[in-house]
Amino acid sequence: MYGLLKGLRVVEGAAFVAGPTCGLHLAQMGAEVIRFDSIGGGPDFRRWPLTEAGDSLYWEGLNKAKKSVALNLSSPEGRELAVAIATAPGEHAGLFVTNYPVDGFLSYERLKARRADMICVRVMGWADGAPAMDYTVNAAVGVPMMTGPVDRDEPVNHVLPAWDLLGGAYGAFALMAALHDRRASGQGREVRVPLSDLAAASLAHMGQLAEVLTTGADRPRLGNSLFGAFGRDFACADGRRLMVVAITPKQWRGLVAALGLTAAVGALEADLGVDFARDEGARFTHRERLFPHFEAAFAARTSAELGPMLDAEAVTWGPYQSLHEAATQDARLFTANPVFQTIAHPSGLTYPASGPPGTLAGEPRGALAPAPRLGQHTDEVLAEVLGLSSGEIGRLHDAGLVAGPETR
């Protein structure tokens, strides 16, 4: 963890991926992030993957370094406590991340009525308030129709919730932008981050919207080939597959030299009247003429032989491996990566967990804080943020409006 955001207090009332990821980014950069949930846990408290005891590894991963408050959100008084925590005073507070509906007890109008300079980042499905999740948004923007083998007609979903993860990162950015403006203007803001707009805008940023509008056709499936450049997986003599990408002239020349294909590629260039090193698009246009040469070169050598050859020419490549292989054998990614620290988690398990992926050059990483137990900080937050006395806190417990940490 780093302390860049030390002193900020962010309240999180969110579930699933995008909202909690936003809070996670902020917490691991030093902000105090207070998450409130229903007593017994919200809708993501038992999400898979689960331990044998039923604890969610998903929840543990997304809520590291946060504080947890458990409230009876089905009662008016419990909801009032949530609003009070989110809008509590403080120059560096009044910052709220949520995926609750636009209308309701956590509406911006209600929050702003309690604190005029309130900043709220609200992750949504569709911009009009209709429900959606990453996977339904991804289907709607057409990505599954571009994904998968060339000879398949049905949509192919990918397993990474890209829009959720991007939404969490964008939400953290948007919150800091709104805070910067508040410091200058004194004005609060609600920033709405619909996953539908995030997905549509991202495809437009990358030229894909303009592509289909100007060509009048969708991009065809390419299997594992890279669109517009040279990149694909190739099978080695030992059966392993390597992903190779050559976008720049230097990358292309290095790949050709490493595989001993200078003469063959030169002959093909002469035949076609192109310069593959200078024209990235030509490599893509004529990929079906190029691929057989590369397929043969890879198939003639094992992955162990190819690795040093590709590295010697600074080729951009990577092996295909399972997550279990990477987690247990890959030093750069996991086993010797300083981003990870092995810590004890509230499930009772001890395993490596990730700190912030961004590195502050020259600064040591602080100790990584695990996720809290549900309700672990209820009394602390009620006392320190809301200023309630021990008697008042006791009354809330007796009335079933709040709960402390779950006991195992």
C-alpha positions in Angstrom: 0.0 0.0 0.0 1.0 3.6 -0.6 0.0 6.7 1.3 -0.7 9.1 -1.6 -4.4 9.5 -0.5 -3.9 9.4 3.2 -6.4 11.6 4.9 -9.2 11.0 2.4 -12.4 9.2 3.7 -14.4 7.4 1.0 -17.6 5.6 1.8 -18.5 2.6 -0.4 -22.0 1.2 -0.7 -21.6 -1.2 -3.6 -21.6 -4.8 -4.6 -20.1 -7.0 -7.3 -17.1 -5.7 -9.2 -17.0 -2.2 -10.5 -17.9 -0.3 -7.3 -15.8 -2.4 -5.0 -12.9 -2.2 -7.4 -13.1 1.6 -7.4 -12.9 1.5 -3.6 -10.1 -1.0 -3.7 -7.9 1.3 -5.9 -8.5 4.2 -3.5 -7.9 2.2 -0.4 -4.6 0.7 -1.7 -3.4 4.3 -2.4 -4.0 5.2 1.2 -7.6 6.5 1.5 -9.7 5.3 4.4 -12.5 3.4 2.6 -15.5 2.5 4.7 -17.7 -0.1 3.1 -21.2 -0.7 4.5 -23.2 -3.9 3.9 -26.4 -5.4 5.2 -26.1 -7.5 8.4 -25.1 -11.0 7.2 -23.6 -9.6 4.0 -24.7 -8.1 0.8 -25.4 -9.9 -2.5 -21.7 -10.5 -3.2 -20.7 -11.7 0.2 -20.9 -15.4 -0.7 -19.9 -15.1 -4.4 -17.7 -17.9 -5.9 -15.0 -18.9 -5.7 -15.6 -20.1 -2.1 -13.4 -21.8 0.4 -14.4 -25.2 1.8 -15.8 -23.3 4.8 -18.0 -21.1 2.5 -16.0 -17.9 2.6 -15.8 -15.9 -0.6 -12.3 -15.5 -2.0 -13.9 -13.0 -4.4 -15.0 -10.8 -1.5 -11.7 -11.1 0.3 -9.9 -10.0 -2.9 -12.0 -7.0 -3.7 -12.2 -5.5 -0.2 -8.6 -5.5 0.9 -7.6 -2.5 3.1 -11.2 -1.4 3.7 -13.2 -1.0 6.8 -16.5 -2.8 7.2 -19.7 -1.7 8.8 -22.8 -3.9 9.0 -26.2 -2.2 9.0 -29.8 -3.3 8.9 -30.5 -1.7 5.5 -34.0 -3.0 5.4 -35.0 -0.6 8.2 -35.4 3.2 8.0 -33.1 3.8 10.9 -30.4 1.5 9.4 -30.7 3.3 6.1 -30.4 6.7 7.9 -27.2 5.5 9.4 -25.8 4.7 5.9 -26.7 8.1 4.7 -25.2 9.7 7.8 -21.9 7.8 7.4 -21.7 8.8 3.7 -22.4 12.5 4.3 -20.4 12.9 7.6 -18.5 16.1 7.9 -14.8 16.6 7.2 -12.8 18.6 4.6 -11.5 15.4 3.0 -14.8 13.4 3.3 -18.2 13.5 1.6 -16.9 11.1 -1.0 -19.3 8.2 -1.9 -19.0 5.3 -4.3 -22.1 3.2 -5.0 -24.0 1.1 -7.5 -27.4 1.7 -5.7 -30.2 3.0 -8.0 -30.4 6.7 -8.9 -33.6 7.0 -7.0 -34.1 5.7 -3.5 -32.6 6.3 -0.1 -29.1 6.8 -1.5 -30.2 9.2 -4.3 -27.9 12.2 -4.9 -30.6 14.6 -4.0 -30.9 13.0 -0.5 -27.2 13.0 0.0 -26.8 16.6 -1.2 -29.6 17.7 1.2 -27.4 16.5 4.0 -24.1 17.7 2.6 -24.1 20.4 -0.2 -20.6 19.6 -1.4 -21.2 15.8 -1.7 -19.3 13.9 -4.3 -21.0 10.7 -5.4 -19.6 8.3 -8.1 -22.5 6.1 -9.2 -21.8 3.0 -11.2 -24.8 2.0 -13.3 -25.9 -0.5 -15.9 -27.6 1.5 -18.6 -27.5 5.3 -18.6 -31.3 5.4 -18.4 -31.3 3.4 -15.2 -32.3 0.1 -16.7 -30.4 -2.9 -15.1 -27.4 -4.4 -16.8 -24.2 -6.2 -15.9 -20.9 -6.4 -17.6 -21.8 -9.6 -19.6 -25.1 -8.2 -20.9 -23.5 -4.9 -21.9 -20.7 -6.8 -23.6 -23.2 -8.7 -25.6 -25.1 -5.6 -26.6 -22.0 -3.8 -28.0 -21.1 -6.7 -30.2 -17.8 -7.9 -28.8 -18.9 -11.6 -28.5 -19.6 -11.5 -32.3 -16.0 -10.6 -32.9 -14.6 -13.2 -30.5 -13.8 -16.8 -31.1 -12.8 -19.2 -33.9 -13.3 -18.1 -37.5 -15.6 -20.9 -38.3 -18.1 -20.3 -35.5 -21.3 -18.4 -35.9 -22.7 -18.2 -32.4 -21.5 -15.5 -29.9 -18.4 -16.3 -27.8 -18.3 -14.6 -24.4 -14.9 -14.0 -22.7 -14.4 -14.7 -19.0 -12.9 -11.4 -18.0 -15.4 -8.7 -16.8 -13.5 -6.0 -18.7 -16.2 -3.3 -18.4 -16.6 -3.8 -14.7 -12.8 -3.6 -14.2 -12.5 -0.5 -16.4 -15.5 1.0 -14.6 -13.9 0.7 -11.3 -10.7 2.3 -12.5 -12.7 5.1 -14.3 -14.8 5.6 -11.2 -11.6 6.2 -9.1 -10.3 8.6 -11.7 -13.7 10.4 -11.8 -13.9 10.7 -8.0 -10.4 12.3 -7.9 -11.3 14.7 -10.7 -14.5 15.8 -8.9 -12.6 16.2 -5.7 -10.0 18.4 -7.5 -12.9 20.6 -8.8 -14.5 20.7 -5.3 -11.3 22.0 -3.8 -11.3 24.9 -6.3 -15.1 25.6 -6.5 -16.6 24.2 -3.3 -19.1 22.4 -5.5 -20.2 18.8 -5.1 -21.1 16.5 -8.0 -22.7 13.3 -8.9 -20.6 11.4 -11.5 -22.6 8.6 -13.2 -20.6 5.8 -14.8 -22.9 3.6 -16.8 -21.2 0.4 -18.0 -23.1 0.8 -21.3 -21.6 4.2 -22.0 -18.2 3.0 -20.9 -18.3 0.1 -23.3 -19.6 2.1 -26.2 -17.1 4.9 -25.6 -14.2 2.5 -25.4 -15.0 0.9 -28.8 -15.4 4.4 -30.3 -12.1 5.5 -28.8 -10.3 2.6 -30.5 -11.8 3.4 -33.9 -14.1 0.4 -34.0 -17.3 2.4 -34.2 -16.0 4.5 -37.1 -14.8 1.3 -38.8 -18.3 -0.3 -38.9 -20.0 3.0 -39.9 -17.6 3.8 -42.7 -17.3 0.2 -44.1 -20.9 -0.8 -43.5 -19.8 -4.2 -42.2 -18.9 -5.7 -38.9 -15.3 -6.8 -38.2 -15.0 -10.5 -39.0 -13.8 -13.1 -36.5 -10.1 -13.6 -36.6 -9.6 -16.4 -34.1 -6.3 -15.6 -32.3 -5.0 -13.3 -35.0 -4.4 -9.6 -34.1 -6.5 -7.2 -36.1 -4.6 -4.8 -38.4 -1.1 -6.1 -37.6 0.9 -9.3 -37.3 0.1 -11.4 -34.2 -1.0 -14.9 -33.6 -0.4 -18.1 -31.6 1.9 -20.7 -33.1 2.4 -24.3 -32.1 5.9 -25.4 -31.2 7.5 -28.9 -31.7 6.7 -29.8 -28.1 3.0 -29.0 -28.5 3.2 -25.7 -26.5 1.8 -22.6 -28.1 3.4 -19.1 -28.1 1.7 -15.8 -28.8 3.8 -13.6 -30.9 3.2 -9.9 -31.8 5.1 -7.7 -34.3 3.6 -4.2 -34.5 6.6 -2.0 -34.9 9.3 -2.3 -37.7 11.8 -3.3 -35.0 9.6 -6.0 -33.6 9.0 -7.4 -37.2 12.6 -7.4 -38.1 13.6 -9.1 -34.9 10.9 -11.8 -35.3 12.0 -12.5 -38.9 15.7 -12.7 -37.9 15.1 -14.9 -34.9 13.3 -17.5 -37.0 15.7 -17.3 -39.9 13.0 -16.2 -42.3 14.8 -13.2 -43.9 15.2 -14.8 -47.3 11.6 -16.3 -47.4 10.0 -13.0 -46.3 12.2 -11.1 -48.7 11.0 -13.3 -51.6 7.4 -12.8 -50.6 7.9 -9.0 -50.5 9.3 -9.0 -54.0 6.4 -11.1 -55.2 3.8 -8.9 -53.6 5.5 -5.5 -54.1 5.3 -4.6 -50.4 7.7 -3.8 -47.6 6.5 -5.6 -44.5 8.9 -3.8 -42.2 7.5 -0.4 -43.1 3.8 -1.3 -43.7 2.1 -2.8 -40.6 -1.1 -3.2 -42.6 0.6 -5.2 -45.3 1.5 -7.8 -42.7 -2.2 -8.1 -41.8 -3.5 -8.0 -45.4 -1.1 -10.8 -46.5 -1.1 -12.8 -43.3 -2.3 -15.9 -45.0 0.8 -15.9 -47.2 3.0 -15.2 -44.2 1.6 -17.7 -41.7 2.8 -20.9 -43.4 6.4 -19.7 -43.1 6.0 -18.9 -39.5 4.1 -22.0 -38.7 6.8 -24.2 -40.1 9.5 -22.2 -38.3 7.8 -22.6 -34.9 6.9 -26.3 -35.6 10.5 -27.1 -36.2 11.7 -26.1 -32.7 10.6 -26.6 -29.1 9.4 -23.8 -26.9 12.5 -24.1 -24.8 14.6 -23.6 -28.0 12.5 -20.7 -29.3 12.5 -18.7 -26.1 16.2 -17.7 -26.0 16.1 -17.1 -29.8 13.2 -14.7 -29.6 14.6 -13.0 -26.5 17.9 -12.4 -28.3 16.1 -10.4 -31.0 13.9 -8.6 -28.4 10.8 -10.2 -29.9 7.5 -9.5 -28.2 6.1 -13.0 -27.3 4.6 -14.9 -24.4 3.8 -18.5 -23.6 0.3 -19.8 -23.2 -0.1 -21.2 -19.7 -2.9 -21.9 -17.3 -3.4 -19.7 -14.3 -2.3 -22.5 -12.0 1.0 -22.8 -14.0 1.5 -19.0 -13.8 0.7 -18.8 -10.1 3.1 -21.6 -9.2 5.9 -21.2 -11.8 6.0 -17.7 -13.2 8.4 -15.5 -11.2 7.6 -12.3 -13.2 3.9 -12.6 -12.7 3.4 -14.2 -9.3 6.0 -16.2 -7.5 8.6 -13.4 -7.2 6.5 -10.4 -8.1 6.8 -7.6 -5.3 3.2 -6.6 -6.1 2.2 -9.7 -4.1 2.5 -10.3 -0.3 1.5 -13.5 1.5 -0.9 -12.5 4.2 -3.5 -14.0 6.5 -7.1 -13.4 5.3 -10.4 -13.3 7.3 -11.3 -16.7 5.9 -8.5 -18.1 8.0 -6.4 -18.9 4.9 -2.9 -17.6 4.2 -2.2 -16.9 0.5 -0.6 -14.2 -1.7 -2.6 -11.1 -2.3 -2.0 -8.2 -4.6 -1.3 -4.6 -3.6 -1.6 -1.7 -6.0 -0.3 -2.7 -9.5 1.2 0.8 -10.0 4.7 1.2 -8.6 6.1 4.4 -7.1 9.7 4.3 -8.3 12.1 4.4 -5.5 9.5 4.0 -2.8 9.1 0.9 -0.7 5.7 -0.8 -0.7 4.0 -0.7 2.6 2.5 -3.7 4.3 -0.6 -5.0 2.5 -3.8 -4.9 4.6 -6.3 -7.8 4.2 -10.0 -7.5 3.8 -11.9 -6.9 7.0 -14.3 -9.3 8.6 -17.9 -8.3 7.9 -18.9 -5.6 10.5 -15.3 -5.5 12.0 -15.3 -1.7 12.2 -19.0 -1.0 12.9 -18.4 0.4 16.4 -15.3 2.3 15.4 -17.0 4.1 12.5 -20.1 4.9 14.6 -18.0 6.4 17.3 -15.3 8.2 15.2 -17.3 9.2 12.1 -20.7 9.8 13.6 -19.6 10.7 17.1 -22.0 8.3 18.8 -21.5 7.4 22.5 -21.0 3.9 23.7 -24.6 3.9 25.1 -26.0 5.0 21.7 -24.0 2.3 19.9 -25.2 -0.3 22.4 -28.8 0.7 21.8 -28.3 0.2 18.0 -26.9 -3.3 18.6 -29.7 -4.2 20.9 -32.3 -3.0 18.4 -30.7 -5.1 15.6 -29.8 -2.1 13.6 -26.0 -2.7 13.5 -23.8 -5.7 13.9 -20.2 -6.2 14.9 -17.7 -8.7 13.4 -19.0 -12.1 12.5 -17.5 -14.8 14.7 -16.3 -18.0 13.1 
